Amino acid sequence: MKKTTLTPRTKINSEGKIFYSESAQAWNILKFKKELFSEFPQLKEKRSKFSYKLTYYRNSEELEKEIGVLAKKRNQVMPVLLFLYKED
């Protein structure tokens, strides 16, 4: 199966919530704001299948190394940064 990277049109800065799913007994529901879907209109295609790749770096040196690798690949799109927070 071929994967095509989705690319936004402009800079995205959005905050959302993670919800607990009682039926799955897991924190598996991410709620994205409307602005994300306006930047990635492909996500509105209900019959399409999408996947994701999540990478977590344990320290800044590993992250900087990966950024260097991405910078060398000129056809590589920019990653989306996701920060996780615990709210009071």
C-alpha positions as MATLAB code, in Angstrom:
seq = 'MKKTTLTPRTKINSEGKIFYSESAQAWNILKFKKELFSEFPQLKEKRSKFSYKLTYYRNSEELEKEIGVLAKKRNQVMPVLLFLYKED';
ca = [
       0.000    0.000    0.000;
       1.391    3.387   -1.002;
       1.280    6.236    1.507;
       0.987    9.865    0.390;
       1.974   12.549    2.865;
      -0.653   15.206    3.552;
       0.646   18.774    3.423;
      -1.081   21.809    4.967;
      -1.469   25.052    3.030;
      -0.398   27.356    5.857;
       0.928   27.255    9.426;
      -1.366   25.486   11.890;
      -1.535   26.310   15.580;
      -4.405   24.506   17.257;
      -5.297   23.032   20.640;
      -7.739   20.218   21.284;
      -8.750   17.541   23.759;
      -8.093   13.827   24.226;
     -11.111   11.849   25.420;
     -11.434    8.549   27.211;
     -13.463    5.928   25.342;
     -15.537    3.861   27.759;
     -16.175    1.115   25.205;
     -12.479    0.703   24.360;
     -11.355    1.533   27.913;
      -8.565    3.689   26.486;
      -7.552    7.276   25.785;
      -7.990    6.826   22.064;
     -10.133    9.719   20.840;
      -8.415   12.887   19.622;
     -10.731   15.796   18.838;
      -9.304   18.095   16.180;
     -10.529   21.618   15.519;
     -12.121   22.726   12.241;
      -8.967   24.632   11.213;
      -7.034   21.370   10.895;
      -9.570   20.024    8.417;
      -9.485   23.225    6.395;
      -5.705   22.802    6.026;
      -5.951   19.075    5.271;
      -9.137   18.829    3.156;
      -8.294   15.202    2.288;
      -9.307   14.260    5.852;
     -12.924   15.019    4.901;
     -12.951   12.113    2.434;
     -14.999    9.561    4.371;
     -14.204    6.641    2.069;
     -10.430    7.212    2.191;
      -8.132    5.435    4.610;
      -5.548    7.374    6.602;
      -2.673    6.329    8.804;
      -0.154    8.110   10.969;
       3.397    7.782   12.193;
       4.141    8.945   15.702;
       7.759    9.357   16.817;
       8.848   10.397   20.299;
      12.433   11.448   21.014;
      13.650   11.059   24.588;
      16.100   13.966   24.404;
      16.871   17.055   22.344;
      19.994   15.504   20.798;
      17.942   12.724   19.162;
      15.398   15.264   17.933;
      18.098   17.545   16.502;
      19.661   14.585   14.690;
      16.316   13.700   13.100;
      15.730   17.337   12.108;
      19.114   17.262   10.374;
      18.072   14.142    8.442;
      14.767   15.772    7.441;
      16.537   18.963    6.343;
      18.751   16.969    3.961;
      15.716   15.396    2.276;
      14.451   18.293    0.189;
      11.272   16.504   -0.906;
      10.343   15.584    2.669;
       7.411   17.488    4.158;
       7.567   19.019    7.610;
       6.358   16.964   10.575;
       3.446   17.982   12.772;
       4.413   18.612   16.391;
       2.025   17.243   18.997;
       2.442   18.221   22.655;
       0.584   16.263   25.337;
      -0.635   18.039   28.497;
      -2.327   16.959   31.693;
      -4.985   19.466   32.686;
      -6.221   20.229   36.205;
];
